[in-house]
């Protein structure tokens, strides 16, 4: 029984580490567009966790395309928060 819990904890830690690695890095020079903004909005929780444990991750991409990136970022936050269904309650 304890082995199953240990395996679950290790898998959860591996999943969180993988998602933190997808967070925007501070040293990239390419422009981020709508889809990257959408992804960064969805994984914002993991970006914050990475930032809190001292990794060099950003909350958003510094070199973004402007309005399209922010539109994707805001939509990603909405997807994470449940969208309109949670606002209805």
C-alpha positions in Angstrom: 0.0 0.0 0.0 2.8 2.4 0.9 4.5 1.6 -2.4 1.5 2.7 -4.4 1.4 6.0 -2.6 5.1 6.5 -3.1 4.7 5.8 -6.9 1.8 8.3 -7.1 3.9 11.0 -5.3 6.8 10.4 -7.6 4.6 10.6 -10.7 3.0 13.8 -9.5 6.4 15.4 -8.8 7.6 14.3 -12.3 4.5 15.8 -13.9 5.0 19.1 -12.1 8.7 19.2 -13.0 7.8 18.6 -16.6 5.2 21.4 -16.7 7.6 23.8 -15.0 10.1 23.1 -17.7 7.5 24.3 -20.2 7.3 27.7 -18.5 8.7 30.7 -20.4 12.5 31.2 -19.8 14.1 34.6 -19.5 16.8 34.1 -22.0 14.9 33.3 -25.2 14.9 35.7 -28.1 12.2 34.4 -30.3 8.7 36.0 -30.4 5.9 34.2 -28.7 2.5 34.3 -30.4 -1.1 33.3 -29.7 -0.6 29.6 -29.1 2.4 30.1 -26.8 0.4 32.7 -24.9 -2.5 30.2 -24.6 -0.1 27.5 -23.2 1.6 30.0 -20.8 -1.9 30.9 -19.5 -2.8 27.3 -18.9 0.4 26.4 -17.0 0.5 29.6 -14.9 0.2 27.7 -11.7 3.2 25.6 -12.5 5.2 28.7 -13.5 4.4 30.3 -10.1 5.5 27.1 -8.3 8.8 27.1 -10.3 9.3 30.7 -9.5 8.7 30.1 -5.8 11.2 27.3 -5.6 13.9 29.4 -7.2 14.0 28.3 -10.9 14.7 30.8 -13.6 11.2 30.8 -15.1 9.0 33.7 -16.1 5.3 34.1 -15.7 5.0 35.4 -19.2 7.2 35.6 -22.3 9.3 38.8 -22.5 9.5 38.7 -26.3 5.9 38.4 -27.3 4.0 39.6 -30.3 1.7 41.9 -28.3 -2.0 41.7 -28.5 -2.2 38.2 -29.9 0.1 36.8 -27.1 -1.9 38.5 -24.4 -5.2 37.3 -25.9 -4.0 33.8 -25.8 -2.6 34.3 -22.3 -6.0 35.6 -21.0 -7.9 32.8 -22.7 -5.5 30.3 -21.2 -6.2 31.7 -17.7 -9.9 31.4 -18.5 -9.5 27.8 -19.5 -7.6 27.1 -16.3 -10.2 28.8 -14.2 -13.2 27.0 -15.7 -14.3 29.6 -18.1 -17.8 30.9 -18.0 -19.2 27.9 -16.2 -17.5 28.9 -12.9 -18.7 32.5 -13.3 -22.3 31.4 -13.7 -22.3 30.0 -10.1 
